Amino acid sequence: MVDAKMLNKMSSAPGFIAALDQSGGSTPGALRLYGISETDYQGDEDMYRLMHAMRARIMSAPAFTGDKVIGAILFERTMDGDVDGLAVPSYLWEKRGVVPFLKIDKGLLAEENGVQLMKPMPDLDALLIRGRDKGIFGTKMRSVIAQADKSGIAAVVKQQFEVARQIIGQGLMPIIEPEVSIKSPTKGEAEAILRDEIAQQLDKLAADETVMLKLTIPTSADFYAPLVAHKSVIRLVALSGGYTRTDACEKLKQNHGMIASFSRALTENLRVTMSDAEFNASLAETIDEIYAASVNKA
């Protein structure tokens, strides 16, 4: 069973989810944006050490608390790390009031039928048990939709819900993330297919099976309102998908019941060279903006 206090916070508290889950492939880009180039580190271990230092700086900043940041999605290495001598999931929940999630997917397969399915996860049960033992509340897994291909989108949603049931079986809350690329020439059409496919899968869930959804901000405002209202959906969150923070926040404001789960849009103004005061002030401003877009709707 999922943690009742965490579930209550995740289902009803105002705020947004911070996505701190860049993995191997996206870590160099995240560090570059932060002001650390590939020439500043030697090998993967050094790279991950620098990435963890950045994330620890974010998580321990004064503004990064459950008052506005209700959840945080972690990369596996981040989950296994610590902040101020505490394991990261424990630090987030006990010290900051932030619900910890774990990114579980192992990346994407090559595009087929306009989509990229998730790679196989043969060791998933072991990872879920380890995460649960460390205090993780839920998980996140990402697929990508590039074209409005009905068979491709149906396959993405089917795979996501199959894995979601496995996650629920281990007592964790799945965040299902079938991302529609903002560059898709058929974005609106893809969203229409996606909404129908998700609704069909939600209707098949048992009464005690609930999920969260993480979706690209739709082309038409409130397009996902039926999913927000579905009895099996705890929360619907939005990915920034490559939009700037300003654009993502403006679009998010038009979608009632949808809160942010931003990654790059959360960290785009942070730099390694900032003093702690500058860093904390910049992050606080960002958190305020994303929080406002998540709770104050037009």
Order of alpha helices (4+ residues) and beta strands (2+ residues): alpha-beta-alpha-alpha-beta-alpha-beta-beta-beta-beta-alpha-beta-alpha-beta-alpha-beta-alpha-beta-alpha-beta-alpha-alpha
